[in-house]
Amino acid sequence: MTDTKNNEVVESKTEVKTDTEFVKDLNIYQKLAILQDKVKVNKDNRNEFADFQYRTIQNILAELKPLLKELGLMIRFGSGKLDGEKYILDIIVTDINNPTNQIEENGEIYIDRTKSKMDLSQKVLSAKTFLKKSLLEDLLLISEDVDPDSHDNSKMGPGTTGNNNSTNNTKPKNANTEPARTAEEADILSNIKNILYIVANKDQNKMIDLLSEQTAFTGKDNKVVPGLRDFDKLTGKRLTVTYGKIQKAYPEAYKAFKAKLESKQK
């Protein structure tokens, strides 16, 4: 199975060995569980400039398509919509043998309209591409997260990550320093750090505390799930949701940040 990316052939490495008769008796959730177990997508692309490995949506689709056919599933995206500063996109999984059985999820990303390098249509297209990849990764349980123990957390500040209370400054050999991010993701993370830097009055420990406050949530069992204390763990849908929460929680800091950004662009 092959897919193409800018005239480049992307080979699928997925071996499909699904029993057709067995699949017919499965419900959509059982099929999804098999899909999540079988799809393996390595980071086969390399960004030489920033020195990290990453996977593309084309890589994911190349591995996904043969399995969808064997499992009798179809995945499609909604048309997407722009709601103020948010771009919202749906992903729908349908059981082909029983089309009324569907799983639907949605994601959103905040679009910074103050950036002058791209017009709105370009920003929307970039957001749509990012959300498609993010939704597929969430659906298929493909993680971009890096174990926080692999980071040097001894330094902290805008543009860096970690907790400066750490006493272990040794990085494991060949460990990635941060998860691979698109340009849009990197911009969002940078914005989050700069806003919290303003709110925390340059106190790096306070920035971590604020991050934890904004990423904590109450689960379905009404138990509070502790927030993140590592900026590198902010990936995918959680990154964009956190950016929206921080804008609403600290509107004055957000305005100050946007004003400073606009003045630099002039």
MARZALO-547234 format. One record per residue (C-alpha): residue number from 1; residue in one letter; y, z, x. Coordinates in Angstrom, 1 decimal. Last residue first. Layout:
N
+-----+--------+--------+--------+--------+
: num : residu :     yy :     zz :     xx :
+-----+--------+--------+--------+--------+
: NUM :      A :      Y :      Z :      X :
...
+-----+--------+--------+--------+--------+
END
This chain:
266
+-----+--------+--------+--------+--------+
: num : residu :     yy :     zz :     xx :
+-----+--------+--------+--------+--------+
: 266 :      K :   46.8 :   12.8 :    5.4 :
: 265 :      Q :   43.1 :   13.8 :    5.6 :
: 264 :      K :   43.9 :   17.1 :    7.3 :
: 263 :      S :   46.3 :   18.1 :    4.5 :
: 262 :      E :   43.6 :   17.3 :    1.9 :
: 261 :      L :   41.1 :   19.6 :    3.6 :
: 260 :      K :   43.6 :   22.4 :    3.8 :
: 259 :      A :   44.4 :   22.0 :    0.1 :
: 258 :      K :   40.7 :   21.8 :   -0.8 :
: 257 :      F :   40.0 :   25.1 :    1.1 :
: 256 :      A :   42.9 :   26.9 :   -0.5 :
: 255 :      K :   41.7 :   25.7 :   -3.9 :
: 254 :      Y :   38.2 :   26.9 :   -3.2 :
: 253 :      A :   39.5 :   30.2 :   -2.0 :
: 252 :      E :   41.4 :   30.6 :   -5.2 :
: 251 :      P :   38.5 :   29.6 :   -7.3 :
: 250 :      Y :   36.0 :   32.1 :   -5.8 :
: 249 :      A :   33.2 :   32.6 :   -8.3 :
: 248 :      K :   33.6 :   29.2 :   -9.9 :
: 247 :      Q :   33.5 :   27.2 :   -6.6 :
: 246 :      I :   30.8 :   29.5 :   -5.3 :
: 245 :      K :   28.6 :   28.8 :   -8.3 :
: 244 :      G :   29.0 :   25.0 :   -8.0 :
: 243 :      Y :   28.1 :   25.1 :   -4.3 :
: 242 :      T :   25.1 :   27.3 :   -5.1 :
: 241 :      V :   23.8 :   24.7 :   -7.6 :
: 240 :      T :   24.3 :   22.0 :   -5.0 :
: 239 :      L :   22.3 :   23.7 :   -2.3 :
: 238 :      R :   19.6 :   25.0 :   -4.7 :
: 237 :      K :   18.9 :   21.5 :   -5.8 :
: 236 :      G :   17.8 :   20.4 :   -2.3 :
: 235 :      T :   18.4 :   22.8 :    0.6 :
: 234 :      L :   20.0 :   26.2 :    1.3 :
: 233 :      K :   17.4 :   27.8 :    3.5 :
: 232 :      D :   19.5 :   26.8 :    6.6 :
: 231 :      F :   22.3 :   29.1 :    5.3 :
: 230 :      D :   20.2 :   32.2 :    5.9 :
: 229 :      R :   20.6 :   35.4 :    3.9 :
: 228 :      L :   19.3 :   34.0 :    0.7 :
: 227 :      G :   19.4 :   36.0 :   -2.5 :
: 226 :      P :   17.0 :   38.5 :   -3.8 :
: 225 :      V :   15.0 :   37.6 :   -7.0 :
: 224 :      V :   16.0 :   40.0 :   -9.8 :
: 223 :      K :   13.1 :   40.7 :  -12.2 :
: 222 :      N :   13.6 :   39.6 :  -15.8 :
: 221 :      D :   10.1 :   38.1 :  -15.9 :
: 220 :      K :   11.6 :   34.6 :  -16.1 :
: 219 :      G :   13.5 :   35.3 :  -12.9 :
: 218 :      T :   16.9 :   36.8 :  -12.4 :
: 217 :      F :   19.0 :   35.2 :   -9.7 :
: 216 :      A :   20.3 :   35.9 :   -6.2 :
: 215 :      T :   22.0 :   32.9 :   -4.5 :
: 214 :      Q :   25.6 :   33.9 :   -5.0 :
: 213 :      E :   25.1 :   37.5 :   -3.9 :
: 212 :      S :   23.1 :   36.5 :   -0.8 :
: 211 :      L :   25.8 :   34.1 :    0.3 :
: 210 :      L :   28.4 :   36.7 :   -0.2 :
: 209 :      D :   26.4 :   39.1 :    2.0 :
: 208 :      I :   26.0 :   36.4 :    4.7 :
: 207 :      M :   29.7 :   35.7 :    4.7 :
: 206 :      K :   30.4 :   39.5 :    5.0 :
: 205 :      N :   28.4 :   39.5 :    8.2 :
: 204 :      Q :   30.6 :   36.7 :    9.6 :
: 203 :      D :   33.9 :   38.4 :    8.7 :
: 202 :      K :   36.5 :   35.6 :    8.8 :
: 201 :      N :   38.4 :   36.9 :    5.8 :
: 200 :      A :   35.1 :   37.0 :    3.8 :
: 199 :      V :   36.7 :   34.8 :    1.1 :
: 198 :      I :   38.0 :   32.3 :    3.7 :
: 197 :      Y :   34.7 :   32.1 :    5.6 :
: 196 :      L :   32.9 :   31.8 :    2.2 :
: 195 :      I :   34.9 :   28.7 :    1.4 :
: 194 :      N :   34.3 :   27.3 :    4.9 :
: 193 :      K :   30.6 :   27.9 :    4.7 :
: 192 :      I :   30.2 :   26.3 :    1.3 :
: 191 :      N :   32.2 :   23.3 :    2.4 :
: 190 :      S :   30.0 :   22.8 :    5.5 :
: 189 :      L :   26.9 :   23.0 :    3.3 :
: 188 :      I :   28.3 :   20.4 :    0.9 :
: 187 :      D :   29.2 :   18.1 :    3.8 :
: 186 :      A :   25.8 :   18.4 :    5.4 :
: 185 :      E :   24.2 :   17.6 :    2.0 :
: 184 :      E :   26.3 :   14.4 :    1.6 :
: 183 :      A :   25.5 :   13.3 :    5.2 :
: 182 :      T :   21.8 :   13.7 :    4.4 :
: 181 :      R :   20.1 :   16.7 :    5.8 :
: 180 :      A :   17.2 :   17.4 :    8.2 :
: 179 :      P :   16.4 :   21.1 :    8.3 :
: 178 :      E :   17.8 :   23.1 :   11.1 :
: 177 :      T :   17.1 :   24.0 :   14.7 :
: 176 :      N :   13.7 :   22.3 :   14.7 :
: 175 :      A :   11.2 :   24.1 :   16.9 :
: 174 :      N :    9.9 :   22.3 :   20.0 :
: 173 :      K :    9.2 :   25.6 :   21.8 :
: 172 :      P :    9.9 :   28.6 :   19.7 :
: 171 :      K :   13.6 :   29.7 :   20.0 :
: 170 :      T :   14.4 :   33.0 :   21.7 :
: 169 :      N :   17.5 :   34.9 :   20.7 :
: 168 :      N :   15.7 :   37.9 :   19.1 :
: 167 :      T :   18.2 :   40.7 :   18.5 :
: 166 :      S :   19.5 :   39.4 :   15.2 :
: 165 :      N :   22.6 :   41.1 :   13.9 :
: 164 :      N :   24.5 :   37.8 :   14.1 :
: 163 :      N :   22.7 :   36.5 :   11.0 :
: 162 :      G :   22.0 :   32.8 :   10.8 :
: 161 :      T :   23.8 :   29.5 :   10.7 :
: 160 :      T :   26.6 :   27.6 :   12.4 :
: 159 :      G :   29.3 :   25.2 :   11.2 :
: 158 :      P :   31.7 :   28.0 :   10.3 :
: 157 :      G :   30.5 :   31.2 :   12.1 :
: 156 :      M :   27.4 :   32.9 :   13.3 :
: 155 :      K :   25.6 :   33.5 :   16.5 :
: 154 :      S :   22.4 :   35.4 :   17.3 :
: 153 :      N :   20.3 :   33.7 :   14.6 :
: 152 :      D :   18.5 :   31.3 :   17.0 :
: 151 :      H :   16.2 :   29.8 :   14.4 :
: 150 :      S :   12.4 :   29.4 :   14.2 :
: 149 :      D :   12.1 :   32.8 :   12.4 :
: 148 :      P :   14.0 :   31.2 :    9.5 :
: 147 :      D :   10.9 :   29.0 :    8.7 :
: 146 :      V :   12.3 :   25.5 :    8.1 :
: 145 :      D :   12.8 :   24.3 :    4.5 :
: 144 :      E :   12.5 :   20.6 :    3.7 :
: 143 :      S :    9.6 :   21.3 :    1.4 :
: 142 :      I :    7.6 :   18.7 :   -0.5 :
: 141 :      L :    6.5 :   20.5 :   -3.6 :
: 140 :      L :    5.9 :   17.2 :   -5.5 :
: 139 :      L :    8.4 :   17.9 :   -8.2 :
: 138 :      D :   10.9 :   19.5 :   -5.9 :
: 137 :      E :   10.7 :   16.7 :   -3.3 :
: 136 :      L :   11.0 :   14.1 :   -6.0 :
: 135 :      L :   14.0 :   15.8 :   -7.5 :
: 134 :      S :   15.7 :   16.0 :   -4.0 :
: 133 :      K :   15.0 :   12.4 :   -3.2 :
: 132 :      K :   16.4 :   11.2 :   -6.5 :
: 131 :      L :   19.3 :   13.7 :   -6.3 :
: 130 :      F :   20.4 :   12.3 :   -2.8 :
: 129 :      T :   20.3 :    8.7 :   -4.0 :
: 128 :      K :   22.3 :    9.6 :   -7.1 :
: 127 :      A :   24.9 :   11.5 :   -5.1 :
: 126 :      S :   25.4 :    8.6 :   -2.7 :
: 125 :      L :   25.8 :    6.2 :   -5.6 :
: 124 :      V :   28.2 :    8.6 :   -7.3 :
: 123 :      K :   30.3 :    8.9 :   -4.1 :
: 122 :      Q :   30.3 :    5.1 :   -3.7 :
: 121 :      S :   31.5 :    4.7 :   -7.2 :
: 120 :      L :   34.2 :    7.3 :   -6.7 :
: 119 :      D :   35.7 :    5.6 :   -3.6 :
: 118 :      M :   34.6 :    6.7 :   -0.2 :
: 117 :      K :   36.6 :    7.6 :    2.9 :
: 116 :      S :   39.3 :    9.6 :    1.0 :
: 115 :      K :   37.3 :   12.8 :    0.2 :
: 114 :      T :   39.3 :   14.8 :   -2.4 :
: 113 :      R :   36.8 :   13.8 :   -5.2 :
: 112 :      D :   34.2 :   16.3 :   -3.9 :
: 111 :      I :   31.1 :   15.5 :   -6.0 :
: 110 :      Y :   29.0 :   18.4 :   -7.1 :
: 109 :      I :   25.3 :   17.7 :   -7.4 :
: 108 :      E :   23.0 :   18.1 :  -10.3 :
: 107 :      G :   19.3 :   18.2 :  -11.0 :
: 106 :      N :   17.1 :   17.6 :  -14.0 :
: 105 :      E :   13.5 :   18.1 :  -15.0 :
: 104 :      E :   11.2 :   16.5 :  -17.5 :
: 103 :      I :    7.5 :   16.7 :  -17.9 :
: 102 :      Q :    6.0 :   14.3 :  -20.5 :
: 101 :      N :    3.1 :   14.1 :  -22.9 :
: 100 :      T :    4.1 :   11.7 :  -25.7 :
:  99 :      P :    2.9 :    8.9 :  -23.5 :
:  98 :      N :   -0.8 :    9.8 :  -23.8 :
:  97 :      N :   -2.8 :    7.5 :  -21.5 :
:  96 :      I :    0.4 :    6.8 :  -19.4 :
:  95 :      D :    1.1 :   10.5 :  -18.9 :
:  94 :      T :    4.8 :   10.6 :  -18.3 :
:  93 :      V :    6.9 :   12.3 :  -15.6 :
:  92 :      I :   10.6 :   12.3 :  -16.2 :
:  91 :      I :   13.4 :   12.9 :  -13.6 :
:  90 :      D :   16.9 :   13.5 :  -14.9 :
:  89 :      L :   20.2 :   13.1 :  -13.1 :
:  88 :      I :   23.5 :   15.0 :  -13.3 :
:  87 :      Y :   26.7 :   14.2 :  -11.3 :
:  86 :      K :   29.1 :   17.1 :  -11.3 :
:  85 :      E :   32.9 :   17.1 :  -10.7 :
:  84 :      G :   33.6 :   16.4 :  -14.3 :
:  83 :      D :   30.4 :   15.3 :  -15.9 :
:  82 :      L :   29.1 :   12.1 :  -14.4 :
:  81 :      K :   25.9 :   10.9 :  -15.9 :
:  80 :      G :   22.5 :    9.7 :  -14.7 :
:  79 :      S :   20.5 :    6.7 :  -16.0 :
:  78 :      G :   17.3 :    8.8 :  -16.2 :
:  77 :      F :   14.7 :    8.6 :  -13.5 :
:  76 :      R :   11.1 :    7.4 :  -13.8 :
:  75 :      I :    7.7 :    8.7 :  -12.9 :
:  74 :      M :    4.6 :    7.2 :  -14.4 :
:  73 :      L :    1.1 :    8.8 :  -14.4 :
:  72 :      G :   -2.4 :    7.4 :  -14.8 :
:  71 :      L :   -3.8 :    9.3 :  -11.9 :
:  70 :      E :   -4.9 :    6.2 :   -9.9 :
:  69 :      K :   -1.6 :    4.4 :  -10.5 :
:  68 :      L :    0.5 :    7.4 :   -9.7 :
:  67 :      L :   -1.6 :    7.9 :   -6.5 :
:  66 :      P :   -0.9 :    4.4 :   -5.3 :
:  65 :      K :    2.9 :    4.9 :   -5.9 :
:  64 :      L :    3.5 :    8.3 :   -4.3 :
:  63 :      E :    2.9 :    7.6 :   -0.6 :
:  62 :      A :    5.3 :    4.6 :   -0.5 :
:  61 :      L :    7.7 :    6.4 :   -2.8 :
:  60 :      I :    8.0 :    9.3 :   -0.4 :
:  59 :      N :    8.7 :    7.1 :    2.6 :
:  58 :      Q :   11.2 :    5.1 :    0.6 :
:  57 :      I :   13.0 :    8.4 :   -0.4 :
:  56 :      T :   13.5 :    9.0 :    3.3 :
:  55 :      R :   11.9 :   11.5 :    5.7 :
:  54 :      Y :   13.6 :   13.2 :    8.6 :
:  53 :      Q :   13.3 :   14.0 :   12.3 :
:  52 :      F :   16.2 :   15.4 :   14.2 :
:  51 :      D :   18.3 :   14.6 :   17.3 :
:  50 :      A :   21.8 :   14.2 :   15.7 :
:  49 :      F :   22.4 :   10.8 :   17.3 :
:  48 :      E :   18.8 :    9.8 :   17.5 :
:  47 :      N :   18.1 :   10.4 :   13.8 :
:  46 :      R :   14.4 :   10.0 :   13.7 :
:  45 :      N :   12.2 :    8.7 :   10.9 :
:  44 :      D :    8.5 :    9.7 :   10.5 :
:  43 :      K :    9.1 :   13.0 :    8.8 :
:  42 :      N :    5.7 :   13.2 :    7.2 :
:  41 :      V :    4.9 :   12.7 :    3.6 :
:  40 :      K :    1.7 :   14.2 :    2.2 :
:  39 :      V :    0.9 :   13.6 :   -1.5 :
:  38 :      K :   -2.6 :   14.7 :   -2.4 :
:  37 :      D :   -2.0 :   18.3 :   -3.5 :
:  36 :      Q :    1.1 :   17.7 :   -5.5 :
:  35 :      L :   -0.6 :   14.7 :   -7.2 :
:  34 :      I :   -3.6 :   16.8 :   -8.0 :
:  33 :      A :   -1.3 :   19.5 :   -9.6 :
:  32 :      L :    0.6 :   16.7 :  -11.5 :
:  31 :      K :   -2.7 :   15.5 :  -12.9 :
:  30 :      Q :   -3.6 :   19.0 :  -14.1 :
:  29 :      Y :   -0.2 :   19.3 :  -15.7 :
:  28 :      I :   -0.5 :   16.0 :  -17.5 :
:  27 :      N :   -3.8 :   16.9 :  -19.0 :
:  26 :      L :   -7.1 :   15.8 :  -17.4 :
:  25 :      D :  -10.0 :   14.2 :  -19.2 :
:  24 :      K :   -9.1 :   10.6 :  -18.2 :
:  23 :      V :   -8.9 :   11.7 :  -14.5 :
:  22 :      F :  -12.6 :   12.4 :  -14.2 :
:  21 :      E :  -13.5 :    8.9 :  -15.4 :
:  20 :      T :  -11.2 :    7.4 :  -12.8 :
:  19 :      D :  -12.5 :    9.5 :   -9.9 :
:  18 :      T :   -9.6 :    9.8 :   -7.4 :
:  17 :      K :  -10.1 :    8.7 :   -3.8 :
:  16 :      V :   -6.7 :    7.4 :   -2.9 :
:  15 :      E :   -5.9 :    7.7 :    0.8 :
:  14 :      T :   -2.2 :    8.2 :    1.4 :
:  13 :      K :   -0.9 :    6.6 :    4.6 :
:  12 :      S :    1.5 :    4.3 :    2.9 :
:  11 :      E :    3.2 :    1.7 :    5.2 :
:  10 :      V :    6.9 :    1.2 :    5.1 :
:   9 :      V :    7.8 :   -2.4 :    5.9 :
:   8 :      E :   11.4 :   -2.9 :    7.1 :
:   7 :      N :   13.4 :   -5.5 :    5.1 :
:   6 :      N :   16.0 :   -2.9 :    4.4 :
:   5 :      K :   13.3 :   -0.5 :    3.3 :
:   4 :      T :   10.1 :   -1.9 :    1.9 :
:   3 :      D :    7.0 :   -0.4 :    0.4 :
:   2 :      T :    3.4 :   -0.9 :    1.4 :
:   1 :      M :    0.0 :    0.0 :    0.0 :
+-----+--------+--------+--------+--------+
END
